[in-house]
């Protein structure tokens, strides 16, 4: 896998807020990967909360 570096322009305020998540020795890539993972997990939880199992029929029961 290529380790190409990319520039992502952000406002100063955004950069400062991102910096609050960055620990000593962390890379910006690690910070963003952690935030992405947390957001994906939040999206999964929200989807599960909205899903009412009683509204669905198992595929093997469909004629």
TORDO-620219 format. One record per atom (N, C-alpha, C, CB): atom name; x, y, z. Coordinates in steps of 0.001 Angstrom, whole numbers, padded with zeros to 6 digits. Glycine has a CB too. Example, Ala and Ser with C-alpha at 12.3 -4.5 7.8 and 13.67 -1.06 7.14 Angstrom:
2
+------+---------+---------+---------+
: name :       x :       y :       z :
+------+---------+---------+---------+
:    N :  013190 : -005690 :  007800 :
:   CA :  012300 : -004500 :  007800 :
:    C :  013200 : -003300 :  007800 :
:   CB :  011308 : -004473 :  009046 :
:    N :  012850 : -002250 :  007080 :
:   CA :  013670 : -001060 :  007140 :
:    C :  012900 :  000030 :  007870 :
:   CB :  014084 : -000598 :  005725 :
+------+---------+---------+---------+
END
This chain:
63
+------+---------+---------+---------+
: name :       x :       y :       z :
+------+---------+---------+---------+
:    N :  000841 : -001179 :  000000 :
:   CA :  000000 :  000000 :  000000 :
:    C :  000884 :  001239 :  000000 :
:   CB : -000956 :  000000 :  001215 :
:    N :  000532 :  002176 : -000790 :
:   CA :  001284 :  003422 : -000897 :
:    C :  001074 :  004282 :  000345 :
:   CB :  000869 :  004197 : -002158 :
:    N :  002112 :  004933 :  000770 :
:   CA :  002005 :  005837 :  001915 :
:    C :  002042 :  007273 :  001415 :
:   CB :  003146 :  005581 :  002945 :
:    N :  001209 :  007558 :  000437 :
:   CA :  001156 :  008901 : -000133 :
:    C :  000637 :  009875 :  000910 :
:   CB :  000267 :  008932 : -001398 :
:    N :  001229 :  011041 :  000932 :
:   CA :  000771 :  012084 :  001837 :
:    C : -000181 :  012995 :  001097 :
:   CB :  001956 :  012883 :  002417 :
:    N : -001235 :  013397 :  001772 :
:   CA : -002244 :  014282 :  001196 :
:    C : -002395 :  015494 :  002106 :
:   CB : -003611 :  013545 :  001010 :
:    N : -002775 :  016592 :  001514 :
:   CA : -003056 :  017805 :  002283 :
:    C : -004563 :  017973 :  002365 :
:   CB : -002384 :  019064 :  001638 :
:    N : -005044 :  018225 :  003554 :
:   CA : -006470 :  018445 :  003757 :
:    C : -006620 :  019815 :  004408 :
:   CB : -007121 :  017305 :  004639 :
:    N : -007066 :  020812 :  003648 :
:   CA : -007202 :  022144 :  004233 :
:    C : -008348 :  022185 :  005246 :
:   CB : -007432 :  023189 :  003132 :
:    N : -008053 :  022721 :  006412 :
:   CA : -009069 :  022903 :  007457 :
:    C : -008891 :  024284 :  008078 :
:   CB : -008966 :  021785 :  008550 :
:    N : -009980 :  024780 :  008642 :
:   CA : -009903 :  026064 :  009348 :
:    C : -009067 :  025895 :  010619 :
:   CB : -011331 :  026598 :  009694 :
:    N : -008534 :  026994 :  011100 :
:   CA : -007715 :  026987 :  012317 :
:    C : -008483 :  026378 :  013489 :
:   CB : -007262 :  028416 :  012669 :
:    N : -009750 :  026744 :  013625 :
:   CA : -010579 :  026215 :  014714 :
:    C : -010698 :  024689 :  014617 :
:   CB : -011984 :  026861 :  014684 :
:    N : -010894 :  024189 :  013408 :
:   CA : -011011 :  022743 :  013199 :
:    C : -009707 :  022050 :  013568 :
:   CB : -011387 :  022430 :  011735 :
:    N : -008595 :  022617 :  013153 :
:   CA : -007286 :  022051 :  013467 :
:    C : -007070 :  021998 :  014977 :
:   CB : -006171 :  022871 :  012799 :
:    N : -007441 :  023077 :  015667 :
:   CA : -007295 :  023122 :  017124 :
:    C : -008153 :  022053 :  017795 :
:   CB : -007672 :  024511 :  017658 :
:    N : -009374 :  021894 :  017304 :
:   CA : -010271 :  020890 :  017885 :
:    C : -009753 :  019476 :  017628 :
:   CB : -011690 :  021043 :  017313 :
:    N : -009231 :  019234 :  016434 :
:   CA : -008634 :  017928 :  016143 :
:    C : -007450 :  017658 :  017071 :
:   CB : -008182 :  017856 :  014668 :
:    N : -006684 :  018700 :  017339 :
:   CA : -005521 :  018564 :  018200 :
:    C : -005866 :  018089 :  019602 :
:   CB : -004802 :  019866 :  018281 :
:    N : -007097 :  018329 :  020037 :
:   CA : -007529 :  017872 :  021359 :
:    C : -007585 :  016345 :  021432 :
:   CB : -008902 :  018463 :  021700 :
:    N : -007690 :  015685 :  020280 :
:   CA : -007746 :  014225 :  020236 :
:    C : -006367 :  013598 :  020066 :
:   CB : -008652 :  013775 :  019108 :
:    N : -005371 :  014402 :  019785 :
:   CA : -004034 :  013894 :  019464 :
:    C : -003195 :  013806 :  020730 :
:   CB : -003338 :  014795 :  018418 :
:    N : -002745 :  012598 :  021024 :
:   CA : -001875 :  012403 :  022168 :
:    C : -000413 :  012452 :  021752 :
:   CB : -002185 :  011080 :  022852 :
:    N :  000459 :  012475 :  022743 :
:   CA :  001894 :  012474 :  022465 :
:    C :  002255 :  011211 :  021694 :
:   CB :  002718 :  012570 :  023781 :
:    N :  002948 :  011375 :  020597 :
:   CA :  003367 :  010246 :  019783 :
:    C :  002341 :  009784 :  018764 :
:   CB :  003709 :  009119 :  020659 :
:    N :  001114 :  010305 :  018834 :
:   CA :  000089 :  009950 :  017846 :
:    C :  000355 :  010673 :  016539 :
:   CB : -001324 :  010292 :  018369 :
:    N :  000017 :  010019 :  015445 :
:   CA :  000083 :  010687 :  014147 :
:    C : -001302 :  011233 :  013826 :
:   CB :  000582 :  009711 :  013023 :
:    N : -001350 :  012166 :  012884 :
:   CA : -002650 :  012698 :  012471 :
:    C : -003475 :  011606 :  011816 :
:   CB : -002476 :  013889 :  011509 :
:    N : -002818 :  010686 :  011132 :
:   CA : -003527 :  009565 :  010523 :
:    C : -004209 :  008720 :  011597 :
:   CB : -002559 :  008700 :  009693 :
:    N : -003513 :  008452 :  012684 :
:   CA : -004101 :  007676 :  013778 :
:    C : -005298 :  008398 :  014386 :
:   CB : -003053 :  007400 :  014861 :
:    N : -005180 :  009703 :  014551 :
:   CA : -006290 :  010491 :  015096 :
:    C : -007509 :  010378 :  014191 :
:   CB : -005881 :  011972 :  015263 :
:    N : -007302 :  010557 :  012896 :
:   CA : -008431 :  010505 :  011965 :
:    C : -009012 :  009102 :  011872 :
:   CB : -007999 :  010980 :  010581 :
:    N : -008157 :  008068 :  011883 :
:   CA : -008660 :  006695 :  011852 :
:    C : -009520 :  006402 :  013081 :
:   CB : -007493 :  005699 :  011772 :
:    N : -009085 :  006879 :  014242 :
:   CA : -009855 :  006673 :  015471 :
:    C : -011205 :  007389 :  015399 :
:   CB : -009057 :  007168 :  016691 :
:    N : -011207 :  008619 :  014909 :
:   CA : -012459 :  009367 :  014783 :
:    C : -013401 :  008715 :  013774 :
:   CB : -012174 :  010810 :  014371 :
:    N : -012853 :  008239 :  012669 :
:   CA : -013668 :  007555 :  011658 :
:    C : -014283 :  006293 :  012262 :
:   CB : -012815 :  007199 :  010404 :
:    N : -013474 :  005520 :  012966 :
:   CA : -013979 :  004299 :  013592 :
:    C : -015072 :  004582 :  014604 :
:   CB : -012851 :  003552 :  014262 :
:    N : -014889 :  005633 :  015404 :
:   CA : -015901 :  005995 :  016398 :
:    C : -017199 :  006410 :  015722 :
:   CB : -015393 :  007127 :  017299 :
:    N : -017095 :  007151 :  014642 :
:   CA : -018294 :  007589 :  013916 :
:    C : -019011 :  006407 :  013272 :
:   CB : -017923 :  008622 :  012843 :
:    N : -018248 :  005471 :  012706 :
:   CA : -018861 :  004290 :  012102 :
:    C : -019598 :  003466 :  013155 :
:   CB : -017795 :  003430 :  011403 :
:    N : -019000 :  003326 :  014330 :
:   CA : -019653 :  002586 :  015415 :
:    C : -020928 :  003302 :  015864 :
:   CB : -018689 :  002413 :  016610 :
:    N : -020880 :  004620 :  015956 :
:   CA : -022063 :  005401 :  016320 :
:    C : -023169 :  005203 :  015280 :
:   CB : -021706 :  006903 :  016450 :
:    N : -022805 :  005235 :  014006 :
:   CA : -023789 :  005022 :  012939 :
:    C : -024424 :  003638 :  013048 :
:   CB : -023131 :  005192 :  011558 :
:    N : -023614 :  002604 :  013349 :
:   CA : -024149 :  001247 :  013502 :
:    C : -025130 :  001169 :  014671 :
:   CB : -023004 :  000241 :  013709 :
:    N : -024761 :  001785 :  015803 :
:   CA : -025656 :  001772 :  016972 :
:    C : -026967 :  002468 :  016663 :
:   CB : -024985 :  002441 :  018175 :
:    N : -026894 :  003624 :  015984 :
:   CA : -028112 :  004356 :  015642 :
:    C : -028992 :  003548 :  014697 :
:   CB : -027763 :  005704 :  015009 :
:    N : -028391 :  002852 :  013752 :
:   CA : -029156 :  002016 :  012827 :
:    C : -029850 :  000885 :  013577 :
:   CB : -028240 :  001444 :  011731 :
:    N : -029142 :  000257 :  014500 :
:   CA : -029746 : -000822 :  015284 :
:    C : -030893 : -000312 :  016146 :
:   CB : -028696 : -001489 :  016164 :
:    N : -030756 :  000880 :  016703 :
:   CA : -031824 :  001453 :  017519 :
:    C : -033071 :  001736 :  016694 :
:   CB : -031345 :  002734 :  018189 :
:    N : -032891 :  002114 :  015426 :
:   CA : -034031 :  002434 :  014561 :
:    C : -034686 :  001186 :  013993 :
:   CB : -033590 :  003338 :  013425 :
:    N : -033983 :  000074 :  014051 :
:   CA : -034479 : -001162 :  013459 :
:    C : -035361 : -001898 :  014454 :
:   CB : -033313 : -002058 :  013007 :
:    N : -036601 : -002119 :  014070 :
:   CA : -037532 : -002870 :  014898 :
:    C : -037636 : -004265 :  014304 :
:   CB : -038938 : -002168 :  014979 :
:    N : -037116 : -005266 :  015016 :
:   CA : -037061 : -006634 :  014496 :
:    C : -038424 : -007172 :  014083 :
:   CB : -036460 : -007546 :  015527 :
:    N : -039489 : -006711 :  014692 :
:   CA : -040817 : -007226 :  014377 :
:    C : -041289 : -006813 :  012990 :
:   CB : -041807 : -006756 :  015409 :
:    N : -040663 : -005855 :  012386 :
:   CA : -041074 : -005388 :  011065 :
:    C : -040481 : -006230 :  009941 :
:   CB : -040674 : -003942 :  010882 :
:    N : -039575 : -007119 :  010264 :
:   CA : -038872 : -007869 :  009239 :
:    C : -039249 : -009343 :  009285 :
:   CB : -037368 : -007704 :  009401 :
:    N : -039248 : -009963 :  008131 :
:   CA : -039530 : -011390 :  008003 :
:    C : -038240 : -012058 :  007539 :
:   CB : -040724 : -011668 :  006998 :
:    N : -037838 : -013144 :  008203 :
:   CA : -036624 : -013832 :  007752 :
:    C : -036757 : -014270 :  006296 :
:   CB : -036332 : -015050 :  008645 :
:    N : -035670 : -014217 :  005561 :
:   CA : -035696 : -014550 :  004138 :
:    C : -036217 : -015959 :  003875 :
:   CB : -034311 : -014404 :  003552 :
:    N : -035911 : -016911 :  004756 :
:   CA : -036370 : -018281 :  004517 :
:    C : -037878 : -018446 :  004701 :
:   CB : -035645 : -019230 :  005442 :
:    N : -038560 : -017434 :  005243 :
:   CA : -040018 : -017476 :  005396 :
:    C : -040749 : -016825 :  004226 :
:   CB : -040421 : -016793 :  006686 :
:    N : -040024 : -016240 :  003313 :
:   CA : -040645 : -015582 :  002162 :
:    C : -040923 : -016626 :  001092 :
:   CB : -039735 : -014443 :  001603 :
:    N : -042148 : -016633 :  000575 :
:   CA : -042525 : -017611 : -000463 :
:    C : -042200 : -017105 : -001833 :
:   CB : -044003 : -017944 : -000386 :
+------+---------+---------+---------+
END
